[in-house]
Amino acid sequence: MNIFRSLLGKVWHDPNAAEVVKISEGQLYLVRSGAVRGGRECIYNDAMATIRRVPSMEHTFQLVITRVYEEGDQELLEDEEETDEERVFLICEELEFRTGMTADKEPTFIWRDLQGDVDELYEFVAAGTNEPTRAFFETCMYRAMYERKYRASADNLADSDLQEFIWQPPAAKKTKGKTTRKASGSQQETAPAAAAVTAEPAVATTSAASPPASPKQEKKKAASDPDMPALATELAELHLWEKVQGQFIKQADVTARVAKNPAGGQYDYWLVASTDEGQVLAHRISSEMNQRWSSRVLSLTWNNISDNGVGNSWCLRFDTQEAFDEFQRAFTRALWETMNQYPWEKAKFEEQSYVMSSNVEDVEMKDAEDESDEEDAVEDELDKSEDEEEEEEYDEEGETPALPKGRNKQLTVGYKGDRSYVVRDDKIGVFSHTGQNQVKYYASISNVATPKGKVFSPKHVMLHDQDTKMVLMNPSEPHSLYNLDIERGKVVEEWKVHEDITVDAIAPDNKFAQMTPEQTLVGISHNALFRVDPRVSGNKMVDSQYKQYVARNKFSSVATTEQGKLAVASEKGDIRLFDSIGKNAKTALPPLGDPIIGVDVTANGRWIVATTKTYLLLIDTLIGEGRYTGSLGFDRSFPANAKPIPRRLQLRAEHVAYMDGAVSFTPARFNMGEGKEENAIVTSTGQYVVAWDFAKVKKGQLDKYEIKKYDQFVVQDNFKFGDDKEIIVALQNDVLAINKKSLRKPTRASLAAGGRSRSSIVNTPY
């Protein structure tokens, strides 16, 4: 194999080269080895085989078999239910990869189908491939297996180091000498052994190629609990955020474990830290932890709220990059299994890679007080004079008028006429935008009722037809929508959508449809996407524009682009992108596990922001590689091995420690306006309005957010249409307008501060 050294040096040493080696012609077969000759099925008649790197996971490679189309075939297949364009296999020892020869003396590559039956094998017949190319491909496969197993570079390996990966028949394996490297005894501390032979093994706690255990490593092994097997066990420093000093204070050197508690069920995982004296902490792993990884300082920070309601921020700082990586993989797997109630090993490899890539984070752990750079400091100084005046508090003059029972529940901001609408039980308050960051009570619509006179509290509202109408969802009548005439202040029509299909969420036909006379709108049920046209007789659902899935997908929200393309999110956490209604999704992004409660998309469709309880998920839909490079995921499918990297926007754990409660975001929104580029994202949690600088987020600065506290819980907030500075905010009992400049960088002072400017508050008993 030494004849390939120079060639390997060119293709293997370049980490930016996605493709290591390719065989451009061949056929892919599925072979059932225990069957007679009829057990050989042709999967792709024309295909190519490629060994690819996984960009987001070091020492990880894939064997990709891609279907090759004849000219004109691809267009015919675009509207098929699901186009099977490629098969992706994680390159690992468990594939039992081997080479062979057909009866016609054509070279073949054979490997196990790890997701199929035991007797099923894949065979790629590399017809026409010469011997040097075949041998080079084989060598690259063995090198990829080596790196996967030992988490180390395959550079400068001797040929003998790869011998252990050359497959031997079972009979030969029994007599084969023990010449291979063996993992250390700490392997027993990982998840059950059955997981170790899957396509994506559970996290190993110690590298198989590591030297004999040091005294520290021996102490680490001894810290395990036989009643709670560990997915990972690593040495780390444990820190606690000291709220008064505003910094992390070291508590102890600990052994940190991701441990499974069998007594709590199949998917009950805990983060445990202990010293020689005993256990220091044990926190159940869940998304409520608000976990955040920093690869710069090799740390994990998270929040924990005690039984008495006191919130703290904790930090583990690891000794080495390897320890950090192993612990991160184990923690991510444990969290994913907890959220999905499903074994990690049964997830497809590309789904696992997508989930792991969501941890990519490059934000340094710093004191909350010391986060501004020179640019931000200059901006703050320029904004101070007028904002400080605006932020002064005033005592309320006179008595506050009594509000009707209940609390504000929803806010919708108008597109035309400078109006906002706030739902409070069976009433809708109408507020005018008067300028200078102020809103004024204008009118109210009382006793919202069906045409038959039955009063109801709308579950959701959406402006329609140039803000002359409002579409209402009645929780008691899930099969219908209601048309409220805003000028008359009365529900004038019931739109029966379908007898058997509920309407769980609605969206405009396109991003700016509410500014036009467009009559149709988009609706979703738990497993269907459809168009509603109130002009048709009978049921208002358009039969020709209806897509239903057999499974219960638990669709939860929908948003549209300026061109009417659709993003549909679900309670399971997955996101589907459609170019039109009635067809299959062009892109299906797998779930991280947290339910998505809201989704928004930029007008051009480039960016999606999905809201979960504890973080926002930002996704770039631009396809960056493959034959559809430059297209959006709404129009074409992402290659299986090149899904977008989801970015988490979340509050830093040390900031949450000051906020007296767990994070619970309201649906996030981009600022919007025709012909205007989105440059901010706004949401809220508890008593806080939170806004991210979208331009900085796109540069990778994921913690560039600002915040403002109020004396009440924020129900909902959104930018005024066509404005990226004025934010309309609905509190439980107030409605106000604020300038985005009045938000401040999160510090101990800004997070604890309250108050409001009386001039911008409307407190009215509408």
Residue pairs with C-beta under 8 A, 6 or more apart in sequence:
1 135
1 139
1 159
1 162
2 159
3 132
4 135
4 136
4 139
7 136
8 139
8 140
8 143
11 17
11 20
11 21
12 20
12 140
12 143
12 154
12 155
13 155
15 53
17 53
18 52
18 53
18 55
18 625
19 50
19 51
19 52
20 50
20 51
20 52
20 53
20 61
20 140
20 144
21 50
21 51
21 136
21 137
21 140
22 48
22 49
22 50
22 51
23 48
23 49
23 50
23 124
23 126
23 129
23 133
23 137
24 48
25 46
25 48
25 68
25 126
25 127
25 128
25 129
26 47
26 48
26 49
26 124
26 125
26 126
26 127
26 129
27 42
27 44
27 45
27 46
27 47
27 124
27 125
27 127
28 42
28 43
28 44
28 47
28 65
28 87
28 122
28 123
28 124
29 40
29 41
29 42
29 43
29 122
29 123
29 124
29 125
30 40
30 41
30 43
30 113
30 116
30 120
30 121
30 122
30 123
31 39
31 40
31 41
31 110
31 120
31 121
31 122
31 123
32 39
32 40
32 117
32 119
32 120
32 121
33 39
33 119
33 120
33 121
34 119
35 119
43 65
43 87
43 122
44 65
44 67
44 68
46 67
46 68
46 69
46 70
47 65
47 66
47 67
47 68
47 124
48 65
48 66
48 68
49 63
49 64
49 65
49 109
49 124
49 126
49 137
50 63
50 64
50 65
50 66
51 61
51 62
51 63
51 64
51 91
51 137
51 140
51 141
51 144
52 61
52 62
52 64
52 641
53 60
53 61
53 62
54 60
54 61
54 62
54 353
54 641
56 353
56 356
56 357
56 360
56 645
57 353
57 356
58 151
58 325
59 147
59 148
59 150
59 151
59 152
59 153
60 90
60 147
60 148
61 90
61 91
61 144
61 147
61 148
62 88
62 89
62 90
62 91
62 349
62 641
63 88
63 89
63 91
63 95
63 111
63 141
64 86
64 87
64 88
64 89
64 640
64 641
65 86
65 87
65 89
65 122
65 124
66 85
66 86
67 84
67 85
67 86
69 77
77 83
79 583
81 584
82 584
83 637
85 637
85 640
86 639
86 640
87 122
88 348
88 349
88 350
88 640
88 641
89 95
89 111
89 114
89 122
89 199
89 349
90 148
90 199
90 200
90 349
91 97
91 141
91 144
91 145
91 148
92 145
92 148
92 149
92 199
92 201
93 145
93 148
93 149
93 165
94 112
94 114
94 197
94 198
94 199
95 111
95 112
95 114
95 145
96 111
96 112
96 167
97 109
97 110
97 111
97 141
97 142
97 145
97 165
97 167
98 109
98 110
98 111
98 166
98 167
99 107
99 108
99 109
99 110
99 134
99 138
100 107
100 108
100 109
100 110
100 123
101 107
101 108
102 108
102 125
106 125
106 126
106 127
106 128
106 129
107 125
107 126
107 129
107 131
107 134
108 123
108 124
108 125
108 126
109 123
109 124
109 126
109 137
109 138
109 141
110 121
110 122
110 123
110 124
111 121
111 122
112 120
112 121
112 122
113 120
113 121
113 122
114 198
114 199
115 199
115 348
126 134
126 137
129 137
139 162
141 165
142 162
142 165
142 166
143 154
143 157
143 162
144 154
145 165
146 152
146 154
146 157
146 161
146 162
146 165
147 153
147 154
149 208
150 181
150 207
150 208
150 209
151 207
151 208
151 209
151 322
152 207
152 209
163 179
164 179
164 180
164 181
168 176
181 208
181 209
182 208
183 204
183 206
183 208
184 206
184 208
184 210
184 213
185 221
186 205
186 206
186 213
186 217
186 220
186 221
186 233
187 196
187 204
187 205
187 206
189 205
189 221
189 224
189 229
189 230
189 233
190 196
190 202
190 203
190 204
190 205
190 229
190 230
190 231
190 232
191 202
191 203
191 229
191 231
191 260
192 229
195 201
195 202
195 344
195 345
196 202
198 345
199 345
199 349
200 344
200 345
200 347
200 349
200 352
202 231
202 330
202 333
202 344
202 345
203 231
203 232
203 258
203 326
203 327
203 329
203 330
203 333
204 326
205 230
205 232
205 233
205 234
205 326
206 213
206 217
207 322
213 221
216 235
219 255
219 276
220 233
220 234
220 235
220 255
221 233
223 233
223 255
223 257
223 274
224 230
224 233
224 257
225 257
225 259
225 272
227 262
227 263
228 257
228 259
228 260
228 261
228 262
228 270
228 272
229 259
229 260
229 262
230 257
230 258
230 259
230 260
231 258
231 259
231 260
231 269
231 330
231 333
231 334
232 257
232 258
232 326
232 327
232 329
232 330
232 331
233 255
233 256
233 257
234 255
234 256
234 257
234 318
234 319
234 323
234 326
234 327
235 253
235 254
235 255
235 256
235 318
235 319
235 323
236 253
236 254
236 255
236 256
236 273
236 316
236 317
236 318
236 319
236 323
236 327
237 250
237 252
237 253
237 254
237 316
237 317
238 250
238 251
238 252
238 253
238 254
238 256
238 273
238 280
238 281
238 314
238 315
238 316
239 248
239 249
239 250
239 251
239 314
239 315
239 316
239 317
240 248
240 249
240 251
240 312
240 313
240 314
240 315
241 247
241 248
241 249
241 312
241 313
241 314
241 315
241 653
241 654
241 657
242 248
242 249
243 657
243 658
243 748
246 367
246 368
246 369
246 747
246 748
247 367
248 313
248 315
248 365
248 654
251 280
252 273
252 275
252 280
253 275
254 273
254 274
254 275
254 280
254 316
255 273
255 274
255 275
256 271
256 272
256 273
256 316
256 318
256 327
257 271
257 272
257 273
257 274
258 269
258 270
258 271
258 272
258 285
258 327
258 330
258 331
258 334
259 269
259 270
259 271
259 272
260 268
260 269
260 270
260 334
261 268
261 269
261 270
262 268
266 341
267 337
267 338
267 341
268 284
268 338
269 284
269 285
269 334
269 335
269 337
269 338
270 282
270 283
270 284
270 285
271 281
271 282
271 283
271 284
271 285
271 289
271 302
271 331
272 279
272 281
272 282
273 279
273 280
273 281
273 282
273 316
274 280
281 304
281 314
283 289
283 302
283 304
283 314
285 331
285 334
285 335
285 338
286 335
286 338
286 339
287 335
287 339
287 593
287 594
287 612
287 613
287 614
287 615
288 303
288 305
288 613
288 614
288 662
289 302
289 303
289 304
290 302
290 303
290 614
290 615
290 650
290 651
290 653
290 656
290 662
290 663
291 300
291 301
291 302
291 331
291 335
291 653
292 300
292 301
292 302
292 361
292 363
292 648
292 650
292 652
292 653
293 299
293 300
293 328
293 359
293 361
294 300
294 301
294 361
294 362
294 363
294 364
294 365
295 324
295 360
295 361
295 362
296 362
296 363
296 364
296 365
297 317
297 364
297 365
298 317
298 318
298 319
298 320
298 321
298 323
298 324
299 315
299 316
299 317
299 318
299 324
299 365
300 315
300 316
300 318
300 327
300 328
300 331
301 313
301 314
301 315
301 365
301 652
301 653
301 654
302 313
302 314
302 653
303 311
303 312
303 313
303 314
303 653
303 656
303 657
303 662
303 663
304 311
304 312
304 314
305 311
305 312
305 661
305 662
306 312
311 656
311 657
311 659
311 660
311 661
311 662
312 657
313 653
313 654
313 656
313 657
314 653
315 365
315 653
316 327
318 324
318 327
328 359
329 356
332 355
332 356
332 359
333 344
335 593
336 344
336 347
336 355
336 592
336 593
337 343
337 344
338 593
339 573
339 591
339 592
339 593
339 594
340 572
340 591
340 593
344 352
347 355
347 590
348 590
350 590
350 640
350 641
350 643
351 590
353 641
353 643
354 589
354 590
354 643
354 646
355 590
355 592
357 643
357 645
357 646
358 592
358 617
358 645
358 646
358 647
358 648
360 645
360 647
361 648
361 702
362 700
363 701
363 702
363 703
368 652
368 654
368 655
368 746
368 747
368 748
369 747
369 748
371 703
371 745
371 746
372 380
372 745
376 745
380 745
383 741
386 741
387 739
387 741
387 742
390 437
390 739
390 742
390 757
390 760
391 742
391 755
391 757
392 757
393 755
393 756
393 757
393 758
394 757
394 758
394 759
396 758
400 763
401 763
401 764
401 765
402 765
403 733
403 763
403 764
403 765
404 424
404 425
404 427
404 765
404 766
405 425
406 424
406 425
406 457
407 424
407 715
407 732
407 733
408 422
408 423
408 424
408 715
408 730
408 731
408 732
408 733
408 734
408 735
409 423
409 424
409 425
409 457
409 715
410 422
410 423
410 458
410 460
410 461
410 715
410 716
410 730
411 420
411 421
411 422
411 423
411 715
411 716
411 717
411 718
411 728
411 729
411 730
411 735
412 420
412 421
412 461
412 462
412 463
412 470
412 718
413 420
413 718
413 719
413 720
413 721
413 728
414 420
414 421
414 463
414 467
414 721
415 463
415 466
415 467
415 512
415 514
415 515
415 721
416 466
416 467
416 515
417 467
418 432
418 433
418 720
419 430
419 431
419 432
419 433
419 442
419 467
420 430
420 431
420 433
420 439
420 728
420 735
421 428
421 429
421 430
421 431
421 461
421 463
421 470
422 428
422 429
422 431
422 730
422 735
422 766
423 457
423 458
423 461
424 766
425 457
426 446
426 447
426 448
426 449
426 455
426 456
426 457
427 444
427 445
427 446
427 447
427 448
427 766
428 444
428 445
428 448
428 458
428 461
428 470
428 484
429 441
429 444
429 735
429 764
429 766
430 441
430 442
430 443
430 444
430 445
430 486
430 766
431 439
431 440
431 441
431 442
431 735
431 762
432 439
432 440
432 442
433 439
433 720
433 726
433 728
433 737
434 440
437 726
437 737
437 738
437 739
437 760
438 737
438 759
438 760
439 728
439 735
439 736
439 737
439 760
439 762
440 762
441 735
441 762
441 764
441 766
443 489
443 766
444 766
445 484
445 486
445 489
445 490
446 489
446 766
447 455
448 455
448 456
448 457
448 458
448 472
448 484
448 491
449 455
449 456
449 491
450 456
450 474
450 477
450 482
450 491
450 494
451 491
451 492
451 493
451 494
454 476
456 474
456 475
456 476
456 477
457 475
458 472
458 473
458 474
459 473
459 474
459 475
460 472
460 473
460 505
460 506
461 470
461 471
461 472
461 473
462 470
462 471
462 506
462 507
462 508
462 514
462 521
463 469
463 470
463 471
463 514
464 470
464 471
464 483
464 508
464 514
464 521
465 514
465 517
465 518
465 519
466 514
466 515
466 516
466 517
467 486
467 514
468 485
468 486
468 487
469 483
469 484
469 485
469 486
470 483
470 484
470 486
471 481
471 482
471 483
471 484
471 506
471 521
472 481
472 482
472 483
472 484
472 491
473 481
473 482
473 503
473 506
474 480
474 482
477 494
478 502
478 503
478 504
479 496
479 497
479 498
479 499
479 500
479 501
479 502
479 503
480 494
480 495
480 496
480 497
480 503
481 494
481 495
481 497
481 503
481 506
481 523
481 532
481 540
482 491
482 493
482 494
482 495
483 491
483 492
483 493
483 494
483 495
483 534
484 490
484 491
484 492
485 491
485 492
493 534
495 532
495 534
495 540
496 538
496 539
496 540
497 503
497 523
497 530
497 532
497 539
497 540
497 541
498 539
498 541
499 539
501 525
501 528
501 530
501 541
502 525
502 526
503 523
503 524
503 525
503 532
504 523
504 524
504 525
504 526
504 555
504 556
505 523
505 524
505 555
505 556
505 557
505 558
506 521
506 522
506 523
506 524
506 532
506 558
507 521
507 522
507 523
507 558
507 559
507 560
507 566
508 514
508 518
508 521
508 522
508 560
509 518
509 520
509 521
509 522
509 531
509 560
509 564
510 518
510 560
510 561
510 562
510 563
510 564
511 560
511 561
511 562
511 601
511 603
511 672
512 562
512 603
512 674
513 521
513 560
515 674
519 533
519 534
519 535
520 531
520 532
520 533
520 534
520 542
521 531
521 532
522 529
522 530
522 531
522 532
522 558
522 560
522 566
522 581
523 529
523 530
523 531
523 532
523 541
523 558
524 530
524 555
524 557
524 558
524 568
525 555
526 552
526 553
526 554
526 555
527 548
527 549
527 550
527 551
527 552
527 553
527 554
527 555
528 546
528 547
528 548
528 549
528 555
529 546
529 547
529 555
529 558
529 566
529 568
529 578
529 581
530 541
530 542
530 545
530 546
530 547
530 581
531 541
531 542
531 545
531 546
531 581
532 540
532 541
532 542
533 540
533 542
534 540
536 542
544 582
545 580
545 581
545 582
546 581
546 582
547 578
547 581
547 582
547 583
547 584
553 570
553 572
553 574
554 570
554 571
554 572
554 595
555 568
555 569
555 570
555 571
556 569
556 570
556 571
556 595
556 596
556 597
557 568
557 569
557 596
557 597
557 598
557 599
557 667
558 566
558 567
558 568
558 569
558 599
559 566
559 567
559 599
559 600
559 601
559 608
560 566
560 567
560 601
561 567
561 601
561 602
561 603
561 604
561 605
561 634
562 603
562 604
562 605
563 605
564 580
565 577
565 578
565 579
565 580
565 605
565 634
565 635
566 577
566 578
566 580
566 581
566 634
567 575
567 576
567 577
567 578
567 599
567 601
567 608
567 634
568 575
568 576
568 577
568 578
568 585
568 599
569 575
569 576
569 596
569 598
569 599
569 610
570 591
570 595
570 596
571 595
571 596
572 591
572 593
572 595
573 591
573 592
573 593
573 594
573 595
573 596
573 612
574 588
574 589
574 590
574 591
575 588
575 589
575 596
575 599
575 608
575 610
575 619
576 585
576 587
576 588
576 589
577 585
577 586
577 587
577 588
577 589
577 621
577 632
577 633
577 634
578 585
578 586
578 634
579 586
579 634
579 635
586 633
586 634
586 635
586 636
586 637
587 621
587 633
587 634
587 636
587 637
587 638
589 619
589 633
589 643
589 644
589 646
590 643
592 617
592 646
594 612
594 613
594 614
594 615
595 612
595 613
596 610
596 611
596 612
596 617
597 611
597 612
597 613
597 665
597 667
598 610
598 611
598 666
598 667
598 668
599 608
599 609
599 610
599 611
599 667
600 608
600 609
600 667
600 668
600 669
600 670
601 607
601 608
601 609
601 670
602 608
602 670
602 678
603 672
603 674
603 678
605 621
605 632
605 634
606 620
606 621
606 622
606 632
607 618
607 619
607 620
607 621
607 670
607 678
608 617
608 618
608 619
608 621
609 616
609 617
609 618
609 619
609 649
609 668
609 669
609 670
609 681
610 616
610 617
610 619
611 617
611 665
611 666
611 667
611 668
611 683
612 665
613 663
613 664
613 665
614 650
614 662
614 663
614 664
614 665
615 648
615 649
615 650
615 663
615 665
616 648
616 649
616 650
616 665
616 668
616 681
616 683
616 692
617 646
617 647
617 648
617 649
618 646
618 647
618 648
618 649
618 681
618 697
619 644
619 646
619 647
620 644
620 645
621 632
621 633
621 634
621 644
622 630
622 631
622 632
622 633
622 644
623 629
623 630
623 631
623 632
623 633
623 636
623 638
623 639
623 642
624 642
625 639
625 642
626 638
626 639
626 642
628 635
628 636
628 637
628 639
633 644
638 644
647 697
647 702
648 702
649 681
649 692
649 697
649 702
649 705
650 663
651 659
651 663
651 685
651 690
651 705
651 746
652 703
652 746
655 707
655 746
655 751
656 662
656 663
658 748
658 751
658 752
659 685
659 686
659 688
659 751
660 686
661 686
663 685
663 686
664 685
664 686
665 683
665 684
665 685
665 690
666 683
666 684
666 685
666 714
666 715
666 716
666 717
667 683
667 716
668 681
668 682
668 683
669 681
669 682
669 683
669 718
669 719
670 678
670 680
670 681
670 694
670 719
671 678
671 679
671 680
671 682
671 719
671 723
671 724
672 678
672 719
672 721
672 722
673 721
673 722
673 723
673 724
674 722
676 722
676 724
678 694
679 693
679 694
679 695
679 724
680 691
680 692
680 693
680 694
680 719
680 724
680 740
681 691
681 692
681 694
681 697
682 689
682 690
682 691
682 692
682 717
682 718
682 719
682 727
683 690
683 691
683 717
684 690
684 714
684 716
684 717
684 729
685 714
686 713
686 714
687 709
687 710
687 711
687 712
687 713
687 714
687 754
688 707
688 708
688 709
688 710
688 714
688 751
689 707
689 708
689 710
689 714
689 717
689 727
689 729
689 738
689 743
690 705
690 706
690 707
690 743
691 705
691 706
691 707
691 727
691 740
691 743
692 704
692 705
693 701
693 704
693 705
693 706
696 704
697 704
705 746
706 740
706 743
706 744
706 745
706 746
707 743
707 744
707 745
707 746
707 750
707 751
708 738
708 742
708 743
708 744
708 750
709 750
709 751
709 752
709 753
709 754
710 729
710 731
710 754
710 756
711 754
711 755
711 756
712 731
712 732
712 733
712 734
713 731
713 732
714 729
714 730
714 731
715 730
715 731
715 732
716 729
716 730
717 727
717 728
717 729
717 730
718 727
718 728
719 726
719 727
719 728
720 726
720 727
720 728
720 737
724 740
725 739
725 740
725 741
726 737
726 738
726 739
726 740
727 737
727 738
727 739
727 740
728 735
728 736
728 737
729 735
729 736
729 737
729 738
733 763
734 756
734 761
734 762
734 763
735 761
735 762
735 764
736 756
736 760
736 761
736 762
737 760
738 760
744 750
